[in-house]
């Protein structure tokens, strides 16, 4: 029985990294933490640090190594987009330079920050305890003359505000991969970017609109092609008919003569018709008179 507490402590100690890693699950849909930014925020560089902060946002809002970082309540969150959704980051994995930002740049600092120096970083070890200090030893010591350059701001996100803001994870990942070429160095940021690229590679490639229109116009053509071909005789007659239609008029004068309409007689005038009728009546009268003379002779 006396070995049970020791065995339990060993199991918990070995499970702590795995439990902490569960808090950096970028595959999860993310959470909303009460931050609702209608437009891309104004970010300013923290002097002497590779970190930006948002002076116009009423929260502890930062940008470092390609990700946005927010300290809300007693937890850290990260996102590759300025308005989330946000992913919980375990306190053991928050980057050193984010933890080193002086207290004065926290726009909505907790109450327990008030007794701490404004030009020094928060006393995380004092607040989170000895277990955190043991795992993050040296986080507050660095060479200020060799501070790395800050990551470029993803200013392309300014054009995505209001209803244009992408909500879906695959949408955000595709836009980041297409517009932001920075390669992060921190472990958390690198995992986030690797996950986004894997989402883009796994997504099916969208078909261009031109190709979709062509595919919509093809079913009728395919149906015509699928019909059985006509007999050879019909093919020959159809080909000859097409050749005759396509031939120029000079190439087939006989057909042009045959196709020409027959000449029509010019219409006779009404007085001519009356003249002909009068002549016919005169001839009839003369024939009648002749017959009369013949009878007299008899």
Secondary structure, DSSP 8 states (H G I E B T S, - for coil): -TTHHHHHHHHHHHHHHHHHHTT--TTS--B--S---SS----EE-TTSS-EE-TTSSSEEEEETTEEEEEETTEEEEESSTT--BEEE-GGGS-HHHHTSBGGG-TT--GGGTTS-TTSB--HHHHH-HHHHHHTTTTT---GGG--------GGGGG--GGGS--SHHHHHHHHHHH------SHHHHHHHHHHHHHHHHS-----HHHHHHHHHHHHHHHHHHS----HHHHHHHHHHHHHHHS-GGG-HHHHHHHS---------HHHHHHHHHHHHHHHHHHHHHHHHHHHH-
